[in-house]
């Protein structure tokens, strides 16, 4: 597997039990490569601001990912600007069978049921890839440009509301002879 386009690895041995602020920001070439990977027209800005700390269960990460992107309308292909402002709460955990570094639990421990977990690969956690994946997951999977509805109407596509009968039993009534 090739290295991520936007990689900012925080080494495990540099992460202590005290929270530490880490900010990552994608450069122009990284944004262009990520736009290609995620099928976007452009990524004008991608940043992650994280607090990281070591805890008994792994590495806790809490923060926010912000981005300015341009998606292609799923109907017309027209550019659709989008903003991402997404909270991140993760726990990076050691692979099953691997030993976690010794350390005491502290007050920064994240509640296990409330967060996603990501397996630690190698000797660090990649906050650049975390920011990139968070951005991609936050985007509208079917962005619509202002003229999308008009283009669909012209193509003969009707809305769900237009397709739904006023009386959901009308079709059944007609099939049964009208007096059901």
C-alpha positions in Angstrom: 0.0 0.0 0.0 1.3 3.4 -0.9 1.7 6.2 1.6 -1.2 8.6 2.1 -1.2 11.8 0.1 -1.4 13.9 3.3 0.6 12.1 6.0 1.4 13.7 9.4 2.6 11.0 11.7 2.8 11.6 15.5 5.2 9.1 16.9 3.8 7.0 19.8 6.9 7.6 21.9 6.4 11.4 21.6 2.8 11.3 22.9 2.6 11.6 26.7 -0.3 11.3 29.1 -0.7 15.1 29.2 -2.8 16.4 26.4 -0.8 18.1 23.6 -2.2 20.3 20.8 -1.3 19.3 17.2 -2.4 21.2 14.1 -2.0 19.8 10.6 -2.6 21.6 7.3 -2.5 20.1 3.8 -0.2 21.8 1.2 -1.4 22.5 -2.3 0.1 19.4 -3.9 -1.4 17.2 -1.1 -4.8 18.8 -1.5 -4.7 18.2 -5.3 -3.8 14.5 -4.7 -6.6 14.1 -2.1 -9.1 15.8 -4.5 -8.2 13.2 -7.1 -8.4 10.3 -4.6 -11.9 11.4 -3.3 -13.3 12.5 -6.7 -13.5 16.2 -5.9 -13.0 19.1 -8.2 -10.8 20.9 -5.7 -9.8 21.1 -2.1 -8.9 24.7 -1.3 -8.2 24.2 2.4 -7.9 21.2 4.7 -6.9 21.5 8.4 -7.1 19.4 11.5 -6.7 20.7 15.0 -6.3 17.9 17.5 -5.5 17.2 21.1 -3.7 13.9 21.6 -2.7 12.0 24.7 -1.7 8.5 25.7 -4.2 6.6 27.8 -4.4 3.0 29.1 -6.5 1.8 26.1 -4.3 3.5 23.4 -4.0 7.1 22.1 -6.9 9.5 22.6 -7.6 12.1 19.9 -10.2 14.8 20.1 -10.4 17.8 17.7 -11.9 19.3 14.6 -11.4 19.1 10.9 -12.3 22.0 8.7 -12.1 22.2 4.9 -13.2 24.1 1.9 -13.9 21.9 -1.1 -15.6 21.9 -4.5 -17.6 18.8 -5.4 -19.2 17.9 -8.7 -23.0 18.0 -8.8 -24.2 14.4 -9.0 -26.7 15.4 -11.7 -25.1 18.0 -13.8 -21.4 17.9 -13.0 -21.5 21.6 -12.1 -19.2 22.8 -9.3 -20.8 22.7 -5.9 -18.8 24.5 -3.1 -18.9 22.8 0.3 -17.6 23.5 3.8 -16.6 20.9 6.3 -16.5 21.5 10.0 -16.5 18.1 11.7 -15.7 17.1 15.3 -13.3 14.2 15.7 -13.2 11.8 18.7 -11.1 8.7 18.1 -9.1 6.2 20.1 -6.1 4.6 18.3 -5.6 1.1 19.7 -2.8 -1.4 19.5 -3.5 -4.5 17.3 -4.9 -7.5 19.1 -2.1 -9.3 20.8 0.3 -6.3 20.8 1.3 -4.9 24.1 0.4 -1.3 24.9 3.0 0.9 26.5 2.8 0.9 30.3 0.9 3.9 31.7 -1.7 4.8 34.2 -5.2 5.7 33.3 -5.9 9.4 33.7 -8.7 11.9 33.7 -8.5 12.3 29.9 -9.8 8.8 29.2 -12.5 8.7 26.5 -15.7 6.8 27.1 -15.4 3.6 25.0 -18.9 3.4 23.6 -18.9 7.0 22.3 -16.0 6.9 19.9 -14.6 5.1 16.9 -11.4 3.1 17.3 -8.6 2.8 14.7 -5.8 0.3 14.9 -2.3 1.7 15.3 0.0 0.8 12.4 3.7 1.1 12.9 5.1 3.4 15.5 2.7 6.3 15.2 -0.7 7.7 14.4 -1.3 9.6 11.1 -3.3 12.8 11.9 -3.0 13.9 8.2 -4.8 10.7 7.1 -7.3 11.2 10.0 -8.1 14.7 8.7 -8.4 13.5 5.1 -10.8 10.6 5.9 -12.9 12.7 8.3 -13.3 15.3 5.5 -14.3 12.7 3.0 -16.9 11.1 5.3 -18.4 14.5 6.1 -19.1 15.4 2.5 -22.6 15.1 0.9 -22.5 11.9 -1.2 -24.9 13.3 -3.7 -24.3 17.1 -4.0 -26.8 19.1 -6.0 -26.2 22.2 -8.0 -29.0 24.8 -8.1 -30.1 23.7 -11.6 -30.1 20.0 -10.8 -33.9 19.9 -10.2 -34.6 21.6 -13.5 -32.3 19.2 -15.4 -33.9 16.2 -13.8 -37.4 17.5 -14.7 -36.4 18.1 -18.3 -35.1 14.5 -18.5 -38.5 13.3 -17.3 -37.4 12.3 -13.8 -40.2 13.0 -11.3 -39.7 13.6 -7.6 -40.6 11.1 -4.9 -43.5 13.3 -3.8 -44.9 13.3 -7.4 -44.6 9.6 -7.7 -46.4 8.9 -4.4 -50.2 8.7 -4.8 -52.3 10.9 -2.5 -54.0 7.7 -1.2 -51.5 4.9 -0.8 -54.4 2.4 -1.2 -55.7 3.8 -4.4 -53.8 1.4 -6.6 -54.9 -1.6 -4.5 -58.5 -0.4 -4.6 -58.4 0.0 -8.4 -56.9 -3.5 -8.7 -59.6 -5.1 -6.5 -62.4 -3.5 -8.4 -62.9 -0.2 -6.7 -64.8 -1.2 -3.6 -62.1 -2.4 -1.3 
